[in-house]
Amino acid sequence: MQIQITGRGMELTDAIKDYAEKKISGLEKFYSRIIRATVEVGVESHHHQKGDIFICECKLEIPGKDLFAKKTEDTLYKAIDKVRDYLESELKKHKAKTETKAKKDKQAVRESKEYSV
């Protein structure tokens, strides 16, 4: 899987880059056919009364469709963790859906061969 990490409105440090890459690359154990991950981290706005609001967006390109997640939090690391957790659940759903469809397709082919004359 290729991982591209960019920063918006802030300096992208090595620590942030490594943390995001480690978290997103861990998604491969749930679905091994991920083609590319595009991650964008940054500060949503500098005008909040409660301080900075950090944002993390991630787009996963997988065969058949793309998955997208966007989360905001008071710390950047929390935002990255929430995006990862959300994408983990979405990948599990997608994998279960594709496996179920594949089983039905195999069963339909098997049944058509059994009863053909």
N, C-alpha and C positions, 0 to 999 in steps of 0.2 A: 504494500500500500504506500502510495506517495502522500506525504503530509506537507501542506503549505501553510505556514503560520505568518500572519501579518498583524501589525499593530495600528490602531487608529486613535489619534489624539494623545498618544503617550509613547514613550520610548520602550521598545521591545528588548528586555534584558535577556541574557542567556538563561537565567533561572526561570523566567516565565516561559521562554521558548521550550526549555527542557521539560518543565512540568506539563505543559500542554501536549507536547509530543508523547510523553510517557502515558498520559491519560488516554489520549485518542488512539494510540497504537494498541492499547490494551483491549480495544473493541474487537480486534481481529479474532480473539478467542471465542467470540459469540457468533461471528459470521466471517468466514475466511475469504469471501469473494469481494471484499471492499476494494474498489479500484483507486479512489483518491479521496482525501479529506482536505477540505479547505477551512481553516480556522482563522477567525478574525477576533482579536481581543482589543479592548480599549476602554476609554472613558466615554460614557454616554453624553455627559454635559458637565461643564464646570460651574453651572449656575444653580445647583441644588442647595437648599438651606441645610440639609443634613450631611453635606459633604459630597464627595465624589461617588457616583454610581457607576460601577464597572459592568461591562457587557461582554458576553462571549457568544459568538455565532459560529456554527459549524455546519458544513454541507458535506454529506457523505454521498459519493457516487457509487452506486451498486448496480449490477445488471438488472435492467427492468425499470428502475425508478431511482430517484434521489431522495435522501432523507435530510431534513433541515431542522436545526434547533437553535433557539435564541433565548438566552436567559440573562437577567440582570441581578446583581447582588451588591452588597456593600463592600465586599472584597473580590478581587479578581479570581483568586483561587476557588472561592465558593462558586462563582459563576461557571468556571471551567468544570468543577465537579458536578454541578447540576446538569450541564449540557451532556456530559459523559453518561450520567445516570439515565437521562431521558433517551439518549441515542441507544443505550444498551437495551432498554425495554422495547424500543421500536425495532431494533435489529432482531430481537427474539421473536416478536410478533411476525415480522416479515419472513423469517426463517421457517417458523411453524406454518405459515400460510403457503409458502412455496413447497414445503415438504408434503403437506396435505394434498396440494394440487398434483404434485408428481405421483403420489400414491394412487390417487383417483385415476389419473391418466394411464398408469401401468395396469391397474385393475380393469379398466375399460378395454384396453388392448387385449389383455389376457382373456376376458370374457368373450370378446368378439372372435378370438381364435378358437376357443373351446366349442362354440356352437356353430361355427361355419361348416358347411358341408362340402 
